[in-house]
Amino acid sequence: MQDASSPAPDPALIARAAQILRAGGLVAFPTETVYGLGAAAEQPEAVGRIFSAKGRPADHPVIVHVQDAAAIDQWARTAPEGARRLAQRFWPGPLTLVLPRAARAHDLITGGQDSVGLRCPAHPWARALLAACGGAIAAPSANSFGRISPTTAAHVRADLGEAPQGKVDCILDGGPCPVGIESTIVDFTGVTPRLLRPGSITRAQLEGVLGVPVPDAGSSAPRASGRLDSHYAPRTPLVLVPMAGLAAAINARRGERLGVLAPADALLDASPQAVLRLIAPSSAEDYARRLYAMLHELDASGASTLLVVQPPQGPDWDGVHDRLRRAATTI
Protein backbone atom coordinates (compact mmCIF):
# COMPACT_ATOMS: atom_id res chain seq x y z
CA MET A 1 0.00 0.00 0.00
CA GLN A 2 1.64 3.19 -1.19
CA ASP A 3 0.59 6.52 -2.61
CA ALA A 4 1.03 6.56 -6.37
CA SER A 5 3.21 9.68 -6.10
CA SER A 6 5.56 8.14 -3.52
CA PRO A 7 9.01 6.90 -4.56
CA ALA A 8 9.74 3.20 -4.90
CA PRO A 9 12.04 1.70 -2.25
CA ASP A 10 15.70 2.50 -2.89
CA PRO A 11 17.73 -0.74 -2.49
CA ALA A 12 20.86 1.10 -1.35
CA LEU A 13 19.01 3.09 1.30
CA ILE A 14 17.15 -0.01 2.46
CA ALA A 15 20.44 -1.95 2.77
CA ARG A 16 22.02 0.87 4.81
CA ALA A 17 18.98 1.08 7.10
CA ALA A 18 18.95 -2.69 7.62
CA GLN A 19 22.64 -2.58 8.58
CA ILE A 20 21.88 0.17 11.10
CA LEU A 21 19.11 -1.93 12.64
CA ARG A 22 21.32 -5.00 12.92
CA ALA A 23 23.98 -2.85 14.62
CA GLY A 24 21.48 -1.69 17.27
CA GLY A 25 20.56 1.68 15.74
CA LEU A 26 17.25 3.45 15.18
CA VAL A 27 15.58 3.83 11.77
CA ALA A 28 12.47 5.88 11.02
CA PHE A 29 10.53 4.32 8.16
CA PRO A 30 7.15 4.78 6.47
CA THR A 31 4.24 2.44 6.96
CA GLU A 32 0.82 2.85 5.41
CA THR A 33 -0.42 4.34 8.71
CA VAL A 34 2.32 6.63 10.12
CA TYR A 35 6.11 6.71 10.20
CA GLY A 36 7.56 4.26 12.72
CA LEU A 37 10.68 4.57 14.88
CA GLY A 38 12.22 1.14 14.51
CA ALA A 39 14.78 -0.99 16.32
CA ALA A 40 15.67 -4.65 15.99
CA ALA A 41 12.95 -6.30 18.06
CA GLU A 42 15.16 -8.99 19.57
CA GLN A 43 17.79 -6.51 20.83
CA PRO A 44 16.56 -5.12 24.18
CA GLU A 45 19.27 -2.44 24.30
CA ALA A 46 18.26 -1.19 20.84
CA VAL A 47 14.57 -1.18 21.79
CA GLY A 48 15.50 0.78 24.89
CA ARG A 49 16.86 3.53 22.63
CA ILE A 50 13.33 3.98 21.21
CA PHE A 51 12.05 4.86 24.68
CA SER A 52 14.90 7.30 25.27
CA ALA A 53 14.46 9.02 21.91
CA LYS A 54 10.70 9.45 22.31
CA GLY A 55 10.60 10.11 26.05
CA ARG A 56 8.24 7.14 26.22
CA PRO A 57 7.27 5.57 29.58
CA ALA A 58 8.88 2.18 30.11
CA ASP A 59 5.55 0.47 30.83
CA HIS A 60 4.06 1.52 27.48
CA PRO A 61 4.37 -1.40 25.01
CA VAL A 62 5.55 -1.11 21.42
CA ILE A 63 4.25 -2.99 18.41
CA VAL A 64 6.38 -5.64 16.72
CA HIS A 65 6.32 -5.37 12.92
CA VAL A 66 6.70 -8.73 11.18
CA GLN A 67 7.04 -9.98 7.61
CA ASP A 68 4.06 -12.34 7.48
CA ALA A 69 1.52 -14.33 9.49
CA ALA A 70 4.04 -17.13 10.09
CA ALA A 71 5.68 -14.84 12.64
CA ILE A 72 2.63 -15.15 14.91
CA ASP A 73 3.89 -18.51 16.15
CA GLN A 74 7.33 -17.04 16.83
CA TRP A 75 6.11 -14.13 18.96
CA ALA A 76 2.85 -15.42 20.49
CA ARG A 77 2.56 -18.59 22.55
CA THR A 78 -1.06 -19.05 21.46
CA ALA A 79 -3.30 -17.51 18.82
CA PRO A 80 -7.02 -18.26 18.49
CA GLU A 81 -8.51 -19.07 15.14
CA GLY A 82 -10.16 -15.64 15.03
CA ALA A 83 -6.81 -13.88 15.20
CA ARG A 84 -5.48 -16.03 12.37
CA ARG A 85 -8.54 -15.27 10.26
CA LEU A 86 -8.04 -11.53 10.74
CA ALA A 87 -4.38 -11.86 9.79
CA GLN A 88 -5.31 -13.82 6.68
CA ARG A 89 -7.86 -11.17 5.68
CA PHE A 90 -6.08 -7.92 6.62
CA TRP A 91 -2.32 -8.62 6.57
CA PRO A 92 -0.31 -6.99 5.19
CA GLY A 93 -2.26 -3.96 6.37
CA PRO A 94 -3.20 -1.57 9.18
CA LEU A 95 -4.22 -4.16 11.79
CA THR A 96 -2.44 -5.00 15.06
CA LEU A 97 -3.23 -8.21 16.97
CA VAL A 98 -2.58 -8.36 20.72
CA LEU A 99 -1.83 -11.94 21.75
CA PRO A 100 -0.32 -13.84 24.72
CA ARG A 101 3.40 -13.30 24.38
CA ALA A 102 5.99 -15.97 23.67
CA ALA A 103 9.43 -15.97 25.30
CA ARG A 104 10.88 -14.07 22.33
CA ALA A 105 8.86 -10.97 23.31
CA HIS A 106 10.96 -9.36 26.07
CA ASP A 107 9.67 -6.95 28.70
CA LEU A 108 10.76 -3.76 26.92
CA ILE A 109 8.51 -4.67 23.99
CA THR A 110 5.54 -5.70 26.11
CA GLY A 111 5.78 -3.07 28.84
CA GLY A 112 6.12 -5.93 31.31
CA GLN A 113 2.76 -7.41 30.33
CA ASP A 114 1.95 -10.97 29.31
CA SER A 115 0.88 -9.85 25.83
CA VAL A 116 2.50 -8.66 22.62
CA GLY A 117 1.18 -6.54 19.73
CA LEU A 118 1.97 -7.81 16.23
CA ARG A 119 1.46 -6.12 12.86
CA CYS A 120 2.44 -6.92 9.29
CA PRO A 121 2.71 -3.57 7.45
CA ALA A 122 1.75 -3.15 3.79
CA HIS A 123 3.92 -0.18 2.78
CA PRO A 124 6.60 -1.21 0.23
CA TRP A 125 9.40 0.55 2.14
CA ALA A 126 8.45 -1.17 5.40
CA ARG A 127 8.23 -4.55 3.70
CA ALA A 128 11.56 -4.05 1.97
CA LEU A 129 13.19 -3.08 5.26
CA LEU A 130 11.78 -6.12 7.05
CA ALA A 131 13.05 -8.40 4.31
CA ALA A 132 16.50 -6.80 4.29
CA CYS A 133 17.05 -6.86 8.05
CA GLY A 134 15.93 -10.47 8.28
CA GLY A 135 13.93 -10.07 11.46
CA ALA A 136 11.15 -8.25 13.24
CA ILE A 137 11.19 -4.51 13.95
CA ALA A 138 9.83 -2.98 17.16
CA ALA A 139 8.34 0.38 16.24
CA PRO A 140 5.98 2.93 17.76
CA SER A 141 5.31 6.17 15.88
CA ALA A 142 8.40 8.26 15.16
CA ASN A 143 7.56 11.30 17.29
CA SER A 144 8.02 12.62 20.80
CA PHE A 145 5.74 10.71 23.14
CA GLY A 146 2.17 12.02 23.23
CA ARG A 147 2.63 14.46 20.34
CA ILE A 148 1.23 14.48 16.80
CA SER A 149 2.18 11.38 14.84
CA PRO A 150 4.33 11.86 11.70
CA THR A 151 3.00 11.04 8.25
CA THR A 152 5.99 12.40 6.32
CA ALA A 153 9.76 12.16 6.74
CA ALA A 154 9.80 15.95 7.24
CA HIS A 155 7.61 15.55 10.34
CA VAL A 156 10.17 13.13 11.81
CA ARG A 157 13.11 15.43 11.03
CA ALA A 158 11.35 18.43 12.58
CA ASP A 159 10.61 16.55 15.80
CA LEU A 160 13.29 13.92 16.53
CA GLY A 161 15.94 14.90 13.98
CA GLU A 162 18.46 12.74 12.14
CA ALA A 163 22.05 11.88 13.08
CA PRO A 164 24.56 13.24 13.74
CA GLN A 165 22.69 15.99 15.61
CA GLY A 166 19.32 14.24 15.86
CA LYS A 167 18.01 11.21 17.73
CA VAL A 168 17.39 8.94 14.72
CA ASP A 169 20.29 7.23 12.95
CA CYS A 170 18.49 7.05 9.59
CA ILE A 171 15.20 8.41 8.23
CA LEU A 172 13.81 6.66 5.15
CA ASP A 173 11.64 8.96 3.03
CA GLY A 174 8.96 6.90 1.34
CA GLY A 175 6.56 9.78 0.82
CA PRO A 176 3.33 10.60 2.69
CA CYS A 177 1.58 7.74 4.49
CA PRO A 178 -1.54 6.75 2.51
CA VAL A 179 -3.77 5.75 5.47
CA GLY A 180 -2.63 8.45 7.88
CA ILE A 181 -3.82 7.20 11.29
CA GLU A 182 -2.48 4.34 13.37
CA SER A 183 -3.56 0.73 12.99
CA THR A 184 -6.73 -0.80 14.36
CA ILE A 185 -5.80 -2.87 17.44
CA VAL A 186 -7.73 -6.02 18.45
CA ASP A 187 -7.08 -7.81 21.73
CA PHE A 188 -7.17 -11.62 21.76
CA THR A 189 -5.89 -12.20 25.29
CA GLY A 190 -9.36 -12.73 26.78
CA VAL A 191 -12.30 -15.01 26.14
CA THR A 192 -13.63 -12.85 23.30
CA PRO A 193 -11.96 -10.35 20.93
CA ARG A 194 -12.05 -6.71 21.98
CA LEU A 195 -11.32 -3.47 20.13
CA LEU A 196 -8.42 -1.65 21.76
CA ARG A 197 -8.03 1.14 19.21
CA PRO A 198 -10.17 2.03 16.18
CA GLY A 199 -8.50 2.66 12.84
CA SER A 200 -9.14 2.42 9.12
CA ILE A 201 -10.26 -1.21 9.49
CA THR A 202 -13.69 -0.77 11.06
CA ARG A 203 -15.51 -2.74 13.72
CA ALA A 204 -18.01 -3.90 11.07
CA GLN A 205 -15.18 -5.32 8.95
CA LEU A 206 -13.74 -7.16 11.95
CA GLU A 207 -17.12 -8.58 12.90
CA GLY A 208 -17.77 -9.61 9.33
CA VAL A 209 -14.67 -11.82 9.40
CA LEU A 210 -15.06 -13.11 12.95
CA GLY A 211 -18.81 -13.61 12.95
CA VAL A 212 -19.06 -12.33 16.55
CA PRO A 213 -19.39 -8.88 18.14
CA VAL A 214 -16.15 -6.99 18.84
CA PRO A 215 -16.92 -4.69 21.79
CA ASP A 216 -14.69 -1.90 23.02
CA ALA A 217 -12.04 -3.00 25.50
CA GLY A 218 -12.59 -2.09 29.13
CA SER A 219 -10.20 -1.08 31.88
CA SER A 220 -8.97 -4.66 32.30
CA ALA A 221 -7.58 -4.79 28.75
CA PRO A 222 -3.81 -4.84 28.15
CA ARG A 223 -2.04 -1.51 27.81
CA ALA A 224 -1.58 -0.66 24.14
CA SER A 225 -0.21 2.14 21.99
CA GLY A 226 -2.31 5.27 21.70
CA ARG A 227 -4.83 4.50 24.46
CA LEU A 228 -3.87 7.22 26.94
CA ASP A 229 -6.51 9.90 27.52
CA SER A 230 -4.09 12.54 26.20
CA HIS A 231 -2.24 11.57 23.03
CA TYR A 232 -1.61 12.69 19.42
CA ALA A 233 -1.61 16.22 20.81
CA PRO A 234 -0.22 19.42 19.28
CA ARG A 235 1.71 21.77 21.52
CA THR A 236 -0.95 24.42 20.87
CA PRO A 237 -4.18 23.82 22.82
CA LEU A 238 -6.77 22.19 20.55
CA VAL A 239 -10.49 22.58 21.16
CA LEU A 240 -13.20 20.53 19.47
CA VAL A 241 -16.35 22.51 18.69
CA PRO A 242 -19.73 21.35 17.35
CA MET A 243 -20.62 22.09 13.75
CA ALA A 244 -23.01 24.89 14.71
CA GLY A 245 -20.72 26.30 17.38
CA LEU A 246 -17.74 27.65 15.45
CA ALA A 247 -18.90 31.27 15.36
CA ALA A 248 -19.59 31.26 19.10
CA ALA A 249 -16.22 29.64 19.84
CA ILE A 250 -14.45 32.31 17.80
CA ASN A 251 -16.41 35.15 19.40
CA ALA A 252 -15.47 33.81 22.84
CA ARG A 253 -11.80 34.13 21.90
CA ARG A 254 -11.63 37.69 20.63
CA GLY A 255 -8.06 38.91 20.51
CA GLU A 256 -6.59 35.41 20.27
CA ARG A 257 -4.70 34.12 17.27
CA LEU A 258 -6.70 31.13 16.05
CA GLY A 259 -6.03 28.20 13.77
CA VAL A 260 -9.23 26.71 12.36
CA LEU A 261 -10.00 23.35 10.75
CA ALA A 262 -13.57 23.17 9.51
CA PRO A 263 -15.72 22.31 6.49
CA ALA A 264 -15.65 24.93 3.75
CA ASP A 265 -19.09 26.34 4.53
CA ALA A 266 -18.31 26.63 8.26
CA LEU A 267 -15.11 28.56 7.49
CA LEU A 268 -17.30 31.45 6.40
CA ASP A 269 -17.80 32.02 10.13
CA ALA A 270 -14.06 32.27 10.77
CA SER A 271 -13.15 35.89 11.51
CA PRO A 272 -9.96 37.62 10.29
CA GLN A 273 -8.34 36.77 13.63
CA ALA A 274 -7.81 33.25 12.28
CA VAL A 275 -4.14 33.08 11.26
CA LEU A 276 -4.71 29.83 9.37
CA ARG A 277 -7.89 28.27 8.01
CA LEU A 278 -7.87 24.73 6.66
CA ILE A 279 -10.76 23.07 4.84
CA ALA A 280 -11.67 19.73 6.41
CA PRO A 281 -11.93 16.84 3.92
CA SER A 282 -15.46 15.56 3.43
CA SER A 283 -14.73 11.82 3.38
CA ALA A 284 -13.51 9.80 6.36
CA GLU A 285 -10.70 8.25 4.31
CA ASP A 286 -9.33 11.60 3.14
CA TYR A 287 -9.73 13.16 6.57
CA ALA A 288 -7.76 10.34 8.23
CA ARG A 289 -5.05 10.45 5.57
CA ARG A 290 -4.53 14.20 6.03
CA LEU A 291 -5.37 14.57 9.73
CA TYR A 292 -1.87 14.65 11.21
CA ALA A 293 -0.45 16.74 8.39
CA MET A 294 -3.20 19.31 9.03
CA LEU A 295 -2.54 19.26 12.78
CA HIS A 296 1.20 19.76 12.18
CA GLU A 297 0.43 22.73 9.93
CA LEU A 298 -1.96 24.27 12.45
CA ASP A 299 0.50 23.72 15.29
CA ALA A 300 3.22 25.59 13.36
CA SER A 301 0.96 28.51 12.40
CA GLY A 302 1.66 30.70 15.43
CA ALA A 303 -1.92 30.40 16.66
CA SER A 304 -2.57 30.47 20.40
CA THR A 305 -5.58 28.12 20.13
CA LEU A 306 -6.67 25.59 17.52
CA LEU A 307 -10.39 25.17 16.82
CA VAL A 308 -11.46 21.97 15.08
CA VAL A 309 -15.06 21.45 14.04
CA GLN A 310 -16.17 17.95 15.00
CA PRO A 311 -16.31 15.64 11.95
CA PRO A 312 -19.46 13.69 11.02
CA GLN A 313 -20.48 10.63 13.02
CA GLY A 314 -20.52 7.09 11.68
CA PRO A 315 -18.43 3.91 11.90
CA ASP A 316 -16.02 5.06 9.18
CA TRP A 317 -15.18 8.09 11.31
CA ASP A 318 -14.46 6.25 14.58
CA GLY A 319 -10.67 6.34 14.12
CA VAL A 320 -10.66 10.08 13.36
CA HIS A 321 -12.89 10.83 16.36
CA ASP A 322 -10.65 8.76 18.62
CA ARG A 323 -7.50 10.65 17.58
CA LEU A 324 -9.11 14.08 17.87
CA ARG A 325 -10.67 13.30 21.25
CA ARG A 326 -7.28 12.34 22.69
CA ALA A 327 -5.65 15.42 21.14
CA ALA A 328 -8.22 17.90 22.37
CA THR A 329 -10.29 19.47 25.08
CA THR A 330 -13.96 19.22 24.11
CA ILE A 331 -16.49 21.97 24.78
N, C-alpha and C positions, 0 to 999 in steps of 0.2 A: 504494500500500500504506500503510494508515494504520489505527491502532486506532480502533474505532468510537466510543470516548469522547473522542477527540482533536478539537480545534477545527478547523474548516475554515480554509484560508488566508485571511488578512485582506488585502484588496487594498491598503489604505493602508500597512500595515506592510511588505508585499512591495515596494511602490513605493519606500518610504524605504530599505529594505535594498539594493535594486538601485542606487539613487542613490549610496549609500555605497560599494558595490563599484566602480562606474564612477569614483568619485573617488579610488580607491586605498585604501579602508578595509577593515576586517575585519568579517565577519558570521558569527556562529555560527548554524547552521540545522539542522533535523532531517532526517535521512534515515531510511530504514527500518532501517538497521543501528545507527548511533550518530550523535550530533550532530557535524557537521563544522565546522571553522574555515576559512572561505572567503575567498579573495581573487580578484580578476579574473586569470584564468590567463595572459593575455597582457601583464600588467604586472609585470615582474620586481621592481620596487621594492615593489609591494604584496605579492607572494608572499614577498619577503624579510621582511616584517613577521610573517608566519606563523611563520617560524623563530625570530624574536626573541621573540614572545609565548609560544611553547611551550618555548623553550630546546632546540630541535631541532637536531641536527647538520646541517651544510650538505650533507653527502654522502648524506643520507637522503631519497629521493625522495618526492614527494607525488602523490596521485592527481588526475587531471583529471576533473571531473564534466561531462558533456555532455548535450545535450538528446535526442539520438537517434543511431542507428547511422550516419547520414550523416556524423557528425563524425569517424568513424574515418579517413576519407580526408583530413581536414584536419590531424589530429594524428599519424598514422602514415604512414610512407612506403610500407609494404607491410603487407598483412594476409592471411594464408592463409585459404582457404575455411573451415577449421575454426573460426577465430576469428569469422568472419561468421555461421556457423551458431549458435554459442553466443550471439552478440548477438541474433540473430533469436529464439532460444528464450527467453533469460533477461532481456533488456532490455525495458523498465525493470526493474531488480531488483538484488539483492545480488551482482553478479558484476563483477570487475575483470579486464580483458584487458591484458596487458603485451605491447607490440608495438614493432618498430623505430620510433624516433621520426622525425617529420618536422621541418623547420626551425622550425615554429611552436613546438615544445616546447623551451623554453630550458633552460639548465643548472640553474637553481634548481629547476625542476619535476622534472627527471630525476636530480638528484644528480650531474650530470656524466656520466651513462651514455648509451649509445646506444639507450635504450629509454624508453618512456613508458607509464604505467598509465592506462587509460581506464575510466570507469564511467558508466552512465546510471541515476541513482537513480529509485526508484518513488514515494517519499513525495510527497504533493501539495504540501507546502510547498517542498520542494526543486525540484520541477518548475515550480512557479509562479515561484520565484526565478530559475531558469535562463531561463525565457521572458521575464521582465521585464528582466533585465540584458542580454539579447541576446548572450550569449557563454558561454564555458566558465568554470567555477569550479574553481580549485585548492583542495583541501581535505583535510587529514588530520583526525584526530579532534580535537575542541575541548577538549583537556586538556593539562596540563603533560607534557612528553615522558617516556614510560616509565611514566606513572601510569595509574590506572583510567580507562577510556574513559567518556564521559558518555552517558547515555541519556535524560536529562531536561535542560530548560533550567536547572533548579536546580543540577544538577551542574556546568554550565559557570560559572554565577555564583559558586558556592562556590570554584572553582578559579582560573579566569582573571579573572573579574569583568567588569563592563560599564562603559563610559565614563560619566562622566568619570574616575572613579578607577581603573577596571579596564582590562584590556588589549584588550577586544573593543569595537568601536564600536557594535555592535547584536547583540542575542541574540533570535532569533525563537523563540517558544515554540509548538511544534506538538504538544505532548504527549509521552508516553513513546514511544520507538522500538519498533516492533512486532516486529522481528527480534532486536535486542539485541546481536549480535556483528558484527564487521566482515565485509566482503564476502569471498567466495571469490576468490582471485587465481590466474589461469592464465597461464603464460608461453608466448608464441608466438614467442620470438626465436631458438629453436633448431630443430633438424630435426623434433622431435616436441613436442607440448604437454606441459607439466609443471605440477604443482600447487605453487604457491608458498605459499599459505596456505589452510587449510580454512575453510569457513564453512557457512552454512545450505544452500547448493547443494552437494550431496555429490559425491564422486568418481564414484559409480555414475551419477548424473544426467549428469555431464559425459561419461562414457564412452558412455552411451546415445545421446547426440546425436552424438558424434564417431565412434563405431564403432571406436575404438582405445584402448589403455590410456593412462591419465594418471598416470604415476608421480610420486612426490615429487621436487621439484627438489633438486639437489645443490649443492655448494659453488660451482660455476661459474655458477649462476643469477644473474640480475640482483638487485641489492639491491631490496627492496620493503618497504612498510609492515608493521610488526608482526612482523618475522622475527628480531629480536634475541633472544638467549637470555633476557634479562631484559626484560619488557615487561608492560603491563597491571597493574602491581604496586601494591598498597596501600602506604601508608607503614608500616603495622604488618606485621611479619614474618608470612608466610602459609605454613603447612605442610600439605601433602597427606598424608592418612593412609589406609590401606586400610580397607575396610568393617569388618573384624573388629578393627581396631586402635585404635578411638577411645578405649576405656576405658584402654588402656595408655598412649596418648599423653597423656591427661588426668592419669593417675597420675604420669607422669614430669614433670609441670609443676605439682606441688603448690605452692600459694602464688602462682601467677601468675593474672593476670586474663585469662580466655580468651573469645574469640568463637568460636562453633561453628556451622558449616553442615553439616547432615547430614540423612539421611532421618529421618522421624518416629520410627521404631522405634529407630534408633541414638541418637537424642537422649535416650533413657532412660538411656544411660550417661553423660550429661553431668552432672558434679557441680555443686553450688551455686556453685563458683568461676567458672562460666561467667557472664559479665556480659551476654551476649546469645546466644540460641540461635535459629537460623533453620532452618525446615524446607525441605530441598532439594526442588524440584519433581521429579516422577517421570518426566516426559516430556522428551526432549531439546529439543523446541521451546520448552516453558515455561522450562526451565532456562536456555537461551541468552537468551531474552527478558529474564529477571530477573537474570541473572548479575551484571552490573556494578552494578545497583541494590543487590543483596545485598552485594557487596563494599564499596560506598560506605558502606552502613549498618554493616557490621562494622568498617570502618576508623575510623568516627566513634564507636564504642561505648566507647572508653577501655580496650579490651583491650590487653594487652601482646603477645599472640600470637593469631593466627587459625588455627583448625584446620578444615580442609575435608575431609570424607570424599570419596574419589574416586568420581566418578559411574560409572554402568555403562559397559561397553565396547560398541562397535558403530559402524558407519559414520555413523549419525545423530549420534553424540556426538563425532565427531572435532574439530569446531570448539571445543566446550566444553573438551575435554581439552587442546587446543593453548593456549587462553587461560590455563587454570589452571596448566599446566606452566610457562609463561613468567612467571606471577605468583608462583610458589611455589618453596619448597625441598622436595623430596620425601624422605620417609623410608621 
